[in-house]
């Protein structure tokens, strides 16, 4: 898919067609990555409800994964995770880049 130049974009970055967000992988924008601890997660689904990018993957009523291709790293999922649970931690993306380059 060829990226549009700034002159070809809609004014204000407006999305003119509904339901096309899945076509745009925005995970490369992240500076922080959500890391979920499966042992701590109580599957309350607050992260799924609150995620503006629909990046929280749920199957059979349980959180199973985070779609890092679409997650922008906003941290809302970590904020809404119950404080006593704290199953999602935001970690600097640079930490993963360092590990992957080794």
HELIX and SHEET records of a PDB file:
HELIX    1   1 UNK A   11  UNK A   13  5                                   3    
HELIX    2   2 UNK A   21  UNK A   23  5                                   3    
HELIX    3   3 UNK A   27  UNK A   29  5                                   3    
HELIX    4   4 UNK A   46  UNK A   50  1                                   5    
HELIX    5   5 UNK A   76  UNK A   80  1                                   5    
HELIX    6   6 UNK A   93  UNK A  101  1                                   9    
SHEET    1   A 2 UNK A  32  UNK A  36  0                                        
SHEET    2   A 2 UNK A  88  UNK A  92 -1                                        
SHEET    1   B 2 UNK A  56  UNK A  59  0                                        
SHEET    2   B 2 UNK A  62  UNK A  66 -1                                        
END                                                                             
